[in-house]
Amino acid sequence: MEIVEKIIKKIESKEVIIGVIGLGYVGLPILINFASKGFKVIGFDIDKNKIEKLNKNISYIKHIPSEKLEGVKDNYQATEDFSRLKEADFIIIAVPTPLDKHRNPDMRFVFDTSRIIAQNLRHYQVIILESTTYPGTTDEDVRIILEGSGLKAGIDFFLGFSPEREDPGNKQYSFSSIPKIVSGYTPNCLKLIKKLYEQVVEKVVEVSSTKVAEAAKLLENIYRSVNIALVNELKIVFDRMGIDIWEVIEAAKTKPFGFHPFYPGPGLGGHCIPIDPFYLTWKAKEYDITTRFIELAGEINSYMPYFVINKVIEVMNRYNKSIFGSKILVLGVAYKKDIDDARESPALKIIDILTKNYFCFVDYHDPYIQELGEFRKYKFNYKSIELTEENLKKYDCVIVITDHSIYDGDFIAKNSKMVIDTRNLIKKKYPNVFKA
């Protein structure tokens, strides 16, 4: 198609305008990276607060400094006016794909976004879905919604899938250095999408279909979920045997081949590993297949907050102290170290169980999350306390949920009555520190 060659020339000369829908942990890095390469970018979001901050070059994500926005301020705008989608030559969808209360895919954000695009779709735009989803979403669901505009995919507009691979807080890998998987509904769709991402990432990996790309993203996170479930189960077994799982892993990983270390924890968090595997579980039922391995891993990982609570009960009993009505301090509510994201964090479930089931008085400290409010399943009203010697001594038990780098394990151990360490933060042996 002649139009494809024209679009490619516009990509090479950076004349195309990029639209990014969803300006969170995935969408904001996309905006910044395209803008940093000289492309004009329009960011779309329904959150007015985000829009106002971005248009003042202020970041609302800890690991993305405002200086990055300041450095590309001439190349981007943020807006909640979705009628401006007509201005974009490429539209990248980076909206959430959560689960509903029955662990089924909640596709409202993707489908609603697709409907908005369809209302504003013009000839020869390129639509790219980056949100993690089940195989078939792009070619079947999104395409059908977009074609409701009267335009045909692969002819009047172009469509593809390129899974996000963001790892918030990872200083070793960035958007540009992580290989980018690309796919298209037709060969011309793939050609355009590949050409675009080649401008901003070091390596582009093309696959034969959008379903392969969607499945590859699920495999990445299922692989992690299953292996984390394995070490979590081993933690439970070894705990009963009086064996330190972290020491076992350190010994095992000295083998230079055939072993990749995964680490146990108080449960899974974030928007990927606790959620994405169930997208495949749901889709597999359409083919009369039960994904027993995936579901077992989910069952084990979902149990881990209860394991932590049981360990608290066990340890407090040793001190002739009942968990009921006790004062407990949770250290770290982010789902992983050194980030400001508490989505799906196991800390949320642990706090909920402690307060509702055992009527505990719970406080928390997290250097990156000053307030704990409303989440998908929980409603809190907490503010982070100061982490001082005096405060630590007030609590019957301290539970380490997130091993932030600023936490001094020895300081915590020496000033707490008892500590339940779920992350192996405290390496030295203390009589009042117990691993869980």
Sequence and secondary structure as in RCSB ss.txt:
>XXXX:A:sequence
MEIVEKIIKKIESKEVIIGVIGLGYVGLPILINFASKGFKVIGFDIDKNKIEKLNKNISYIKHIPSEKLEGVKDN
YQATEDFSRLKEADFIIIAVPTPLDKHRNPDMRFVFDTSRIIAQNLRHYQVIILESTTYPGTTDEDVRIILEGSG
LKAGIDFFLGFSPEREDPGNKQYSFSSIPKIVSGYTPNCLKLIKKLYEQVVEKVVEVSSTKVAEAAKLLENIYRS
VNIALVNELKIVFDRMGIDIWEVIEAAKTKPFGFHPFYPGPGLGGHCIPIDPFYLTWKAKEYDITTRFIELAGEI
NSYMPYFVINKVIEVMNRYNKSIFGSKILVLGVAYKKDIDDARESPALKIIDILTKNYFCFVDYHDPYIQELGEF
RKYKFNYKSIELTEENLKKYDCVIVITDHSIYDGDFIAKNSKMVIDTRNLIKKKYPNVFKA
>XXXX:A:secstr
 HHHHHHHHHHHTT SEEEEE  STTHHHHHHHHHHTT EEEEE S HHHHHHHTTT   STTS HHHHHHTGGG
EEEES GGGGGG SEEEE     B TTS B  HHHHHHHHHHHHH  TT EEEE S   TTIIIIIIHHHHHTTS
  BTTTBEEEE      TT SS  TTTS EEEEESSHHHHHHHHHHHHTT S EEE S HHHHHHHHHHHHHHHH
HHHHHHHHHHHHHHHHT  HHHHHHHHTTSSSS       SS  SSSTTTTHHHHHHHHGGGT   HHHHHHHHH
HHHHHHHHHHHHHHHHHHTT  STT EEEEE  SSSTT    TT HHHHHHHHHHHHH  EEEEE TT  EEEE 
SS EEEEE     HHHHTT SEEEE    TT  HHHHHHH S EEESS    S  TTEEE 
